[in-house]
């Protein structure tokens, strides 16, 4: 599976310092795959608990239905940008 290879072997990151300057970035352009991203962030040691995963797509949760730029309503460790509204993709 691509997630296991990327997050387990290929990417360089530090869950204790999500803003580390030399980290690799994972770009998820398809927001419908956000649970893929959240689960790998959880398994990689980022501050996303099983409880957060269970609250997927809930109002003001760490795991909204589409990854969103950190704001007062969403602050998901490991998510630092968003592809915007549906259909915008990385052109946003």
C-alpha positions as CSV (number, residue, x, y, z in Angstrom):
1,X,0.0,0.0,0.0
2,X,1.3,3.4,-0.9
3,X,0.6,4.9,2.6
4,X,2.7,2.3,4.3
5,X,5.6,3.0,1.9
6,X,5.3,6.8,2.0
7,X,4.7,7.2,5.8
8,X,6.6,4.2,6.9
9,X,9.7,4.2,4.7
10,X,10.1,7.2,2.4
11,X,9.0,10.4,4.0
12,X,11.0,12.4,6.5
13,X,9.0,14.1,9.2
14,X,8.9,14.7,13.0
15,X,5.5,14.4,14.7
16,X,7.0,16.1,17.8
17,X,7.8,19.1,15.6
18,X,5.2,19.3,12.8
19,X,6.6,22.6,11.5
20,X,10.2,21.2,11.1
21,X,11.6,23.1,8.1
22,X,13.2,20.0,6.4
23,X,10.1,17.8,6.6
24,X,8.6,16.1,3.5
25,X,5.2,17.3,2.5
26,X,2.3,15.0,1.5
27,X,-0.2,16.7,-0.9
28,X,-3.7,15.2,-0.8
29,X,-5.6,16.9,-3.6
30,X,-8.6,14.7,-3.3
31,X,-10.3,15.7,-0.1
32,X,-12.5,12.6,-0.1
33,X,-9.4,10.6,0.9
34,X,-8.9,12.6,4.0
35,X,-9.4,9.6,6.3
36,X,-6.4,8.1,4.6
37,X,-4.4,11.1,5.6
38,X,-5.7,11.3,9.2
39,X,-5.1,7.6,9.8
40,X,-1.5,7.8,8.6
41,X,-0.9,10.9,10.7
42,X,-2.3,9.0,13.7
43,X,-0.1,5.9,13.0
44,X,2.9,8.1,12.5
45,X,2.7,9.6,15.9
46,X,1.0,12.9,15.3
47,X,-1.4,14.2,17.9
48,X,-4.5,12.6,16.4
49,X,-6.1,10.1,18.7
50,X,-8.4,7.2,18.0
51,X,-11.1,9.4,19.5
52,X,-10.3,12.1,17.0
53,X,-10.6,9.5,14.2
54,X,-13.9,8.4,15.6
55,X,-15.1,12.0,15.3
56,X,-14.4,12.1,11.6
57,X,-16.6,14.7,9.8
58,X,-18.0,16.1,13.1
59,X,-18.4,19.8,13.8
60,X,-15.1,21.4,15.1
61,X,-13.3,18.1,15.2
62,X,-9.6,17.6,14.4
63,X,-10.7,15.4,11.5
64,X,-13.1,17.4,9.2
65,X,-14.5,15.7,6.1
66,X,-11.9,17.6,3.9
67,X,-8.6,18.7,5.3
68,X,-8.7,22.4,6.1
69,X,-6.2,25.1,6.8
70,X,-5.7,25.5,10.6
71,X,-8.2,27.9,12.0
72,X,-10.2,28.6,15.1
73,X,-12.4,25.6,14.2
74,X,-9.9,23.1,13.0
75,X,-6.3,22.5,14.0
76,X,-5.1,19.1,12.7
77,X,-1.4,18.4,13.4
78,X,0.3,17.6,10.1
79,X,-2.2,19.5,8.0
80,X,-0.7,22.9,7.0
81,X,-2.6,23.7,3.8
82,X,-5.8,23.0,2.0
83,X,-6.9,22.3,-1.5
84,X,-9.9,24.4,-0.9
85,X,-13.5,23.8,-2.0
86,X,-14.6,20.8,-4.0
87,X,-13.2,20.9,-7.5
88,X,-10.5,23.5,-6.8
89,X,-7.7,21.0,-6.4
90,X,-4.2,22.3,-5.9
91,X,-5.0,25.3,-8.2
92,X,-6.5,27.0,-5.1
